[in-house]
Amino acid sequence: MQTGLSRAELTAQYLDEIKRRGISAAELVSTQPESVGLQSFYGGRYLPRPVFLGAEECAQLANDILTMHAALTSLPDKLYGGDLAAFGRAVGLTDVQVSAVLRSRGTTVTKQSRADLYMDESGFKLLEFNMGSALGGIDQSDMARALLDQPVLAEFAQTHRLAYVDTMREQVNNMFVECGFEYGSRPVLATIDWPSSFETLEPYMHHFATRLHEMGVDAHVGHIGQLEVRDGGVYLGDLKIDIIQRLFMLQDLLEDPDAHALMDPILDAAARGEVKIFTPMDSEMFASKAALAMLSDEENRQYFDSETLTSLDRILPWTRMVRTGPVTLEDGSRVELLDYVLSHQEDLVLKPTSRHSGEGVLLGWREDTSAELWEERVREALDEPWIVQRRIRPVPELFPMPGGGDPVPWIVNWGVFTVVNGYGGVFTRAATVESDLEVIRLFAGASAGCCFHVLPEDSDAEPGKALPVRRG
């Protein structure tokens, strides 16, 4: 038995094994589920193999993401004396959004998050940090389970002591713990979206509700306009709801003129303790890219110990709010931010602080990003909720292709989850290098997948299986 292999070594050996057995990419994905719900979300685009992590690689990555979570959630106390409203305004929220946060906040910040990263020549580098209940890829564990129906991966996992995290069951544990319910109580949960997107997401939401039923949650689906506050509770039709799994977002308050009429009664009910919201709205503040700029800013390094700084430096690219004035670069030199950004566009990306899935992102190095367009957008972003971030140059991973032949290089976005129990597994999205899809996202045509990692030597978990979920 071989143990202790690295990501690269595991990948090379698995690709060799697939080639030796003559197994096609189409055959490798043939066991993935084909439900209407999954098709509506993933479009039937599944990666034909998992990505891999060695035991030490997985431990370091998990530690770095958990450290990032802790650092982000400490910012209101460290920088604003515990004033959550001041922190919210500093990360770009409007007064209306801050009010929504304060009315629905929990006693603690959720542990549920997903860090999106690329792997470059030096290691993992953070693209963005998402936090809350509206995270894609929670069901990556179903993809892992389906891949294991192929004997080639099942045998490989046994040989190399590989396992995966059941992120969906970990999310259920998050719900019970953070909402204060005991296992076996079968709380009534409603997964609630915004009316404008509900029709699109409804098939997937029903699929997800079915899976939650199997895990001890009485789950239903709807949109916020279907909820009614009455008789000391929140109702979806005749069902009194214990937990709202929130898919609606703070951004909806700014984009829909009916948002207040829809959201305010629900937030007020949560403030009165009549319903639990999983997750509270405050999670979105910590997911703002402005919070990453605070962690990257050299003026704030004094608030963190050396171990935290080492971890942050390993995964967080240079990130700054778009403001006039001097900033410090990685080598310690001081420059005027605006002058530097305008003269180094090929090495920078411009991002809005609070949008997701690549919306609004401008890549300075793209051929279609002219110097004139770059300057126009940068100047528009001055003193607004926008950041600039150092470009990450991802190292491709090789994947087999449906048409056969040699594996081809793909760019992988690693979505690393944190949960109440710590490390929550990895959801991957990837596209071929040839596709030139530099913002890797599902709705732009990326394929979805999962991750297996080598079990530590002292682990008694069973190889080729999901790790058991520790309750509470």
C-alpha positions as CSV (number, residue, x, y, z in Angstrom):
1,M,0.0,0.0,0.0
2,Q,1.3,3.5,-0.9
3,T,0.5,6.5,1.3
4,G,1.6,10.1,1.5
5,L,1.5,10.9,-2.1
6,S,1.0,14.6,-3.2
7,R,-1.7,16.1,-5.4
8,A,0.5,16.0,-8.5
9,E,1.6,12.4,-7.8
10,L,-1.9,11.1,-7.2
11,T,-3.1,12.9,-10.4
12,A,-0.4,11.4,-12.5
13,Q,-0.9,7.9,-11.2
14,Y,-4.7,8.1,-11.6
15,L,-4.4,9.3,-15.2
16,D,-2.0,6.5,-15.9
17,E,-4.4,4.0,-14.5
18,I,-7.3,5.3,-16.6
19,K,-5.1,5.1,-19.7
20,R,-3.9,1.6,-18.8
21,R,-7.5,0.3,-18.5
22,G,-8.7,2.2,-21.6
23,I,-11.5,3.9,-19.8
24,S,-13.1,6.9,-21.6
25,A,-14.1,10.2,-20.0
26,A,-17.7,9.5,-21.1
27,E,-17.7,6.3,-19.2
28,L,-16.2,7.9,-16.1
29,V,-19.1,10.4,-15.8
30,S,-21.8,7.8,-16.8
31,T,-22.7,7.2,-13.2
32,Q,-23.5,10.8,-12.4
33,P,-27.1,11.4,-11.6
34,E,-29.3,12.7,-14.4
35,S,-32.2,14.2,-12.4
36,V,-34.0,17.3,-13.8
37,G,-33.0,19.2,-10.7
38,L,-29.3,18.6,-11.2
39,Q,-29.5,19.1,-15.0
40,S,-31.0,22.5,-14.4
41,F,-28.1,23.6,-12.3
42,Y,-25.1,21.8,-13.6
43,G,-26.2,21.3,-17.2
44,G,-24.9,17.7,-17.2
45,R,-21.3,19.0,-17.3
46,Y,-19.3,16.9,-14.8
47,L,-15.6,16.5,-14.5
48,P,-14.5,12.9,-15.4
49,R,-12.2,12.7,-12.4
50,P,-11.9,14.3,-9.0
51,V,-9.0,16.5,-8.0
52,F,-6.7,15.2,-5.3
53,L,-4.9,16.4,-2.2
54,G,-2.2,14.8,-0.2
55,A,-2.7,14.5,3.5
56,E,-0.4,17.4,4.4
57,E,-1.6,19.5,1.5
58,C,-5.2,19.1,2.7
59,A,-4.3,19.9,6.3
60,Q,-2.5,23.1,5.3
61,L,-5.2,24.2,2.9
62,A,-7.9,23.6,5.6
63,N,-5.9,25.5,8.1
64,D,-5.4,28.4,5.8
65,I,-9.1,28.7,4.9
66,L,-10.2,28.3,8.6
67,T,-7.6,31.0,9.5
68,M,-9.0,33.3,6.8
69,H,-12.6,32.8,8.1
70,A,-11.5,33.6,11.7
71,A,-9.5,36.7,10.5
72,L,-12.5,38.0,8.5
73,T,-15.0,37.6,11.3
74,S,-12.6,39.3,13.7
75,L,-12.5,42.5,11.7
76,P,-15.4,44.4,13.3
77,D,-13.8,43.9,16.8
78,K,-10.3,44.6,15.7
79,L,-10.8,47.6,13.5
80,Y,-14.2,49.1,14.6
81,G,-14.4,48.4,18.3
82,G,-17.2,45.9,17.7
83,D,-19.4,48.3,15.8
84,L,-20.9,46.1,13.2
85,A,-22.7,48.9,11.5
86,A,-19.5,50.8,11.0
87,F,-17.8,47.7,9.6
88,G,-20.8,47.2,7.2
89,R,-20.5,50.7,5.9
90,A,-16.8,50.3,5.5
91,V,-17.2,47.2,3.3
92,G,-19.6,49.1,1.0
93,L,-23.1,48.4,2.4
94,T,-25.8,51.0,2.2
95,D,-27.7,52.1,5.4
96,V,-30.6,50.1,4.2
97,Q,-28.5,46.9,3.9
98,V,-26.8,47.6,7.3
99,S,-30.3,47.9,8.9
100,A,-31.2,44.5,7.4
101,V,-28.0,42.9,8.8
102,L,-28.6,44.3,12.3
103,R,-32.1,42.9,12.4
104,S,-31.3,39.4,11.3
105,R,-27.8,38.8,12.8
106,G,-27.2,35.6,14.8
107,T,-25.5,35.2,18.1
108,T,-22.4,34.1,16.2
109,V,-21.2,34.4,12.6
110,T,-22.0,31.3,10.6
111,K,-19.2,28.8,10.1
112,Q,-20.5,28.0,6.6
113,S,-18.3,29.5,3.9
114,R,-16.6,28.6,0.6
115,A,-13.3,30.1,-0.4
116,D,-12.6,30.1,-4.2
117,L,-9.0,29.6,-5.2
118,Y,-6.7,29.0,-8.0
119,M,-3.5,27.0,-7.7
120,D,-0.4,28.8,-9.1
121,E,3.2,27.9,-9.1
122,S,3.6,28.7,-5.4
123,G,0.4,27.2,-4.1
124,F,-3.3,28.1,-3.5
125,K,-4.3,31.8,-4.0
126,L,-7.7,33.3,-3.1
127,L,-10.0,34.7,-5.6
128,E,-12.9,35.5,-3.3
129,F,-14.4,34.3,0.0
130,N,-18.1,33.5,0.0
131,M,-20.0,33.0,3.3
132,G,-23.6,32.0,4.1
133,S,-26.3,29.6,2.9
134,A,-26.4,30.6,-0.8
135,L,-23.3,28.6,-1.7
136,G,-23.2,26.4,-4.8
137,G,-21.6,23.0,-4.8
138,I,-22.9,21.8,-1.4
139,D,-23.8,18.6,-3.2
140,Q,-20.3,17.9,-4.5
141,S,-20.3,14.8,-2.2
142,D,-23.0,13.3,-4.4
143,M,-20.6,13.7,-7.4
144,A,-17.9,12.0,-5.4
145,R,-20.2,9.1,-4.5
146,A,-21.2,8.7,-8.2
147,L,-17.6,8.6,-9.3
148,L,-16.9,5.9,-6.8
149,D,-19.4,3.7,-8.6
150,Q,-16.6,3.3,-11.2
151,P,-14.3,0.5,-10.0
152,V,-11.2,2.3,-11.2
153,L,-11.7,5.1,-8.6
154,A,-13.0,2.8,-5.9
155,E,-9.9,0.7,-6.1
156,F,-7.6,3.7,-6.4
157,A,-9.2,5.2,-3.3
158,Q,-8.6,2.0,-1.4
159,T,-5.0,1.7,-2.5
160,H,-4.1,5.3,-1.6
161,R,-6.4,5.8,1.4
162,L,-8.5,8.5,-0.2
163,A,-11.7,9.9,1.3
164,Y,-14.0,12.9,0.8
165,V,-16.2,15.2,2.9
166,D,-20.0,14.8,2.7
167,T,-20.5,18.6,2.5
168,M,-24.3,18.2,2.3
169,R,-24.5,16.3,5.6
170,E,-22.1,18.8,7.1
171,Q,-24.5,21.6,6.0
172,V,-27.4,19.9,7.8
173,N,-25.2,19.7,10.9
174,N,-24.5,23.5,10.5
175,M,-28.3,24.1,10.3
176,F,-29.0,22.1,13.5
177,V,-26.1,23.6,15.5
178,E,-26.4,27.2,14.4
179,C,-30.2,27.3,14.6
180,G,-30.4,25.5,17.9
181,F,-32.3,22.3,17.0
182,E,-31.6,18.8,18.3
183,Y,-31.1,15.9,15.9
184,G,-34.4,13.9,15.6
185,S,-36.5,17.0,16.0
186,R,-37.2,17.3,12.3
187,P,-37.6,21.1,12.0
188,V,-39.7,22.4,9.2
189,L,-37.3,24.2,6.8
190,A,-38.1,26.3,3.7
191,T,-35.4,27.0,1.2
192,I,-36.4,30.5,0.1
193,D,-35.2,32.3,-3.1
194,W,-36.1,35.7,-4.5
195,P,-39.1,35.8,-6.9
196,S,-37.2,36.8,-10.0
197,S,-34.9,33.8,-9.9
198,F,-37.2,31.2,-8.3
199,E,-38.5,29.9,-11.6
200,T,-35.0,29.2,-12.8
201,L,-33.8,27.6,-9.6
202,E,-37.0,25.8,-8.5
203,P,-36.2,22.4,-10.1
204,Y,-32.8,22.3,-8.4
205,M,-34.3,23.5,-5.1
206,H,-36.8,20.6,-5.2
207,H,-33.9,18.2,-5.8
208,F,-32.1,19.6,-2.8
209,A,-35.2,19.4,-0.6
210,T,-35.5,15.7,-1.4
211,R,-31.9,15.2,-0.3
212,L,-32.5,17.1,2.9
213,H,-35.6,15.0,3.7
214,E,-33.3,11.9,3.6
215,M,-31.1,13.6,6.2
216,G,-33.8,14.3,8.8
217,V,-35.0,17.8,7.7
218,D,-38.6,18.4,6.7
219,A,-37.7,20.6,3.7
220,H,-39.9,22.7,1.4
221,V,-39.2,25.3,-1.3
222,G,-40.6,28.7,-2.2
223,H,-39.8,32.3,-2.7
224,I,-40.0,35.2,-0.2
225,G,-43.2,36.5,-1.7
226,Q,-44.9,33.3,-0.7
227,L,-44.1,33.7,3.0
228,E,-46.6,35.2,5.4
229,V,-46.0,36.4,8.9
230,R,-49.0,35.7,11.1
231,D,-50.0,34.3,14.5
232,G,-46.6,34.6,15.9
233,G,-44.8,32.7,13.2
234,V,-43.8,32.6,9.5
235,Y,-45.8,30.4,7.2
236,L,-45.4,28.9,3.7
237,G,-49.0,28.2,2.9
238,D,-50.3,26.2,5.9
239,L,-46.8,25.2,7.0
240,K,-45.3,27.0,10.0
241,I,-41.6,27.4,9.3
242,D,-38.9,26.8,11.8
243,I,-35.9,27.6,9.6
244,I,-35.6,29.7,6.5
245,Q,-32.6,28.6,4.4
246,R,-31.9,31.9,2.8
247,L,-31.0,32.1,-0.9
248,F,-32.1,35.8,-1.2
249,M,-29.3,38.3,-0.7
250,L,-28.6,41.8,0.5
251,Q,-28.1,42.9,-3.1
252,D,-31.9,42.3,-3.7
253,L,-32.6,45.3,-1.4
254,L,-31.0,47.5,-4.0
255,E,-32.2,45.9,-7.2
256,D,-35.9,45.3,-6.5
257,P,-38.4,48.2,-5.7
258,D,-40.5,45.7,-3.8
259,A,-37.7,44.4,-1.7
260,H,-38.6,46.1,1.5
261,A,-42.2,44.9,1.4
262,L,-41.0,41.4,0.9
263,M,-38.0,41.2,3.2
264,D,-38.8,43.5,6.2
265,P,-41.6,41.4,7.7
266,I,-39.3,38.3,7.6
267,L,-36.4,40.0,9.1
268,D,-38.6,41.5,11.8
269,A,-40.0,38.0,12.6
270,A,-36.5,36.7,12.9
271,A,-35.5,39.6,15.2
272,R,-38.5,38.6,17.4
273,G,-37.3,35.0,17.5
274,E,-40.3,33.6,15.5
275,V,-38.2,32.0,12.9
276,K,-34.5,31.1,12.4
277,I,-32.7,32.3,9.3
278,F,-29.9,30.1,8.0
279,T,-27.8,32.0,7.4
280,P,-28.3,35.5,8.9
281,M,-27.6,38.4,6.6
282,D,-24.4,39.4,8.4
283,S,-22.5,36.6,6.6
284,E,-22.6,38.7,3.5
285,M,-20.6,41.5,5.1
286,F,-17.7,39.2,5.7
287,A,-17.9,37.9,2.1
288,S,-17.3,41.4,0.8
289,K,-14.0,41.7,-1.1
290,A,-13.5,45.0,0.8
291,A,-12.9,42.8,3.8
292,L,-10.1,41.0,1.9
293,A,-8.6,44.4,1.2
294,M,-8.6,45.1,5.0
295,L,-6.7,41.9,5.6
296,S,-4.3,42.7,2.8
297,D,-3.6,46.2,4.0
298,E,-0.2,46.5,5.7
299,E,-1.6,49.0,8.2
300,N,-3.8,46.3,9.7
301,R,-1.1,43.6,10.1
302,Q,-0.5,44.8,13.7
303,Y,-3.8,43.3,14.7
304,F,-2.8,39.7,13.9
305,D,-0.3,37.3,15.3
306,S,2.6,35.9,13.2
307,E,1.0,32.6,12.6
308,T,-2.1,34.2,11.2
309,L,-0.1,36.5,9.0
310,T,2.0,33.7,7.6
311,S,-1.2,31.9,6.7
312,L,-2.8,35.0,5.1
313,D,0.3,35.8,3.2
314,R,0.3,32.3,1.7
315,I,-3.1,32.5,0.1
316,L,-4.2,36.1,-0.1
317,P,-3.1,38.1,-3.2
318,W,-2.3,41.8,-2.9
319,T,-5.7,43.5,-2.7
320,R,-6.6,47.1,-2.2
321,M,-9.7,49.3,-2.3
322,V,-9.7,51.7,-5.3
323,R,-8.7,54.9,-3.6
324,T,-6.3,57.7,-4.2
325,G,-3.2,57.9,-2.0
326,P,-0.1,55.8,-1.3
327,V,-0.1,52.0,-0.8
328,T,2.6,49.5,-0.1
329,L,3.4,46.7,-2.6
330,E,4.5,43.2,-1.8
331,D,8.2,44.2,-1.9
332,G,7.7,47.0,0.6
333,S,7.9,49.8,-1.9
334,R,5.4,52.7,-1.7
335,V,3.5,53.9,-4.8
336,E,0.5,56.1,-5.6
337,L,-2.3,53.6,-6.0
338,L,-4.0,55.3,-9.0
339,D,-0.7,55.7,-10.9
340,Y,0.3,52.1,-10.2
341,V,-3.0,50.6,-11.2
342,L,-3.2,52.6,-14.5
343,S,0.4,51.6,-15.5
344,H,0.2,47.9,-14.4
345,Q,-3.2,46.8,-15.8
346,E,-1.7,43.6,-17.3
347,D,-1.0,42.3,-13.7
348,L,-4.3,43.4,-12.0
349,V,-8.0,42.7,-11.9
350,L,-10.8,45.1,-11.0
351,K,-13.7,43.7,-9.0
352,P,-16.8,45.0,-7.3
353,T,-16.8,44.3,-3.6
354,S,-20.2,42.6,-3.2
355,R,-21.1,40.8,-6.4
356,H,-20.6,37.2,-7.1
357,S,-19.9,34.7,-10.0
358,G,-17.6,37.0,-11.8
359,E,-20.2,39.7,-12.3
360,G,-18.6,43.1,-13.1
361,V,-15.1,41.8,-13.1
362,L,-12.6,43.4,-15.5
363,L,-9.4,41.6,-16.3
364,G,-6.6,44.0,-17.1
365,W,-4.6,41.5,-19.1
366,R,-7.3,40.6,-21.6
367,E,-6.7,41.7,-25.2
368,D,-10.2,43.2,-25.2
369,T,-9.4,45.3,-22.2
370,S,-7.9,48.4,-23.8
371,A,-5.9,50.9,-21.9
372,E,-8.7,53.4,-22.4
373,L,-11.4,51.0,-21.1
374,W,-9.2,50.1,-18.1
375,E,-8.6,53.8,-17.2
376,E,-12.3,54.6,-17.6
377,R,-13.4,51.8,-15.3
378,V,-10.8,52.4,-12.7
379,R,-11.6,56.1,-12.5
380,E,-15.3,55.2,-12.2
381,A,-14.4,52.8,-9.3
382,L,-12.5,55.5,-7.3
383,D,-14.0,55.9,-3.8
384,E,-16.7,53.4,-4.8
385,P,-17.1,49.8,-3.5
386,W,-14.4,48.3,-5.8
387,I,-11.1,46.6,-5.3
388,V,-8.0,45.9,-7.4
389,Q,-6.3,42.6,-6.9
390,R,-3.0,41.0,-8.1
391,R,-3.5,38.7,-11.0
392,I,-3.2,34.9,-10.3
393,R,-1.7,32.7,-12.9
394,P,-3.2,29.3,-12.4
395,V,-1.4,26.1,-13.1
396,P,-3.5,23.8,-15.3
397,E,-4.6,20.3,-14.3
398,L,-4.9,17.5,-16.8
399,F,-8.3,15.8,-17.4
400,P,-9.3,13.1,-19.9
401,M,-11.6,14.2,-22.7
402,P,-14.8,12.5,-24.1
403,G,-13.2,12.0,-27.5
404,G,-10.3,10.1,-26.1
405,G,-6.6,10.8,-26.7
406,D,-4.2,12.3,-24.3
407,P,-5.5,14.3,-21.3
408,V,-5.7,18.1,-21.9
409,P,-5.1,21.0,-19.5
410,W,-7.9,22.6,-17.6
411,I,-8.1,25.6,-15.3
412,V,-9.6,24.6,-11.9
413,N,-11.4,26.8,-9.5
414,W,-11.1,25.1,-6.1
415,G,-14.1,25.9,-3.8
416,V,-13.0,25.0,-0.3
417,F,-15.8,24.8,2.3
418,T,-15.7,25.5,6.0
419,V,-18.3,24.1,8.3
420,V,-19.0,23.9,12.1
421,N,-16.7,20.8,12.2
422,G,-13.9,22.6,10.4
423,Y,-12.9,21.6,6.9
424,G,-15.9,21.0,4.7
425,G,-14.6,19.5,1.4
426,V,-14.0,20.9,-2.0
427,F,-16.3,21.8,-4.9
428,T,-14.5,22.3,-8.2
429,R,-15.4,24.1,-11.4
430,A,-13.1,23.9,-14.4
431,A,-12.8,24.7,-18.1
432,T,-10.2,23.8,-20.7
433,V,-7.3,26.2,-21.2
434,E,-8.4,26.2,-24.9
435,S,-11.8,27.6,-24.0
436,D,-10.2,30.8,-22.8
437,L,-12.8,31.0,-20.0
438,E,-10.8,33.0,-17.4
439,V,-13.6,33.6,-15.0
440,I,-14.5,30.0,-14.2
441,R,-18.2,29.7,-13.4
442,L,-21.0,27.2,-14.1
443,F,-23.3,29.5,-16.0
444,A,-20.5,30.4,-18.4
445,G,-20.0,26.7,-19.3
446,A,-17.7,25.3,-16.7
447,S,-17.9,21.7,-15.6
448,A,-18.4,20.6,-11.9
449,G,-16.6,18.2,-9.8
450,C,-15.2,17.1,-6.4
451,C,-12.1,16.3,-4.4
452,F,-10.6,13.3,-2.7
453,H,-7.8,13.7,-0.1
454,V,-5.4,11.2,1.5
455,L,-6.4,10.3,5.0
456,P,-3.9,11.2,7.8
457,E,-1.9,8.2,9.2
458,D,-3.8,8.4,12.5
459,S,-7.3,8.5,10.9
460,D,-9.6,5.5,11.4
461,A,-12.0,6.7,8.7
462,E,-12.7,4.2,5.9
463,P,-11.0,4.8,2.6
464,G,-13.2,5.2,-0.4
465,K,-16.0,6.6,1.7
466,A,-17.3,9.9,3.0
467,L,-15.8,11.1,6.3
468,P,-18.3,10.6,9.2
469,V,-20.0,13.8,10.3
470,R,-19.5,14.7,13.9
471,R,-22.8,16.0,15.3
472,G,-22.9,19.2,17.2
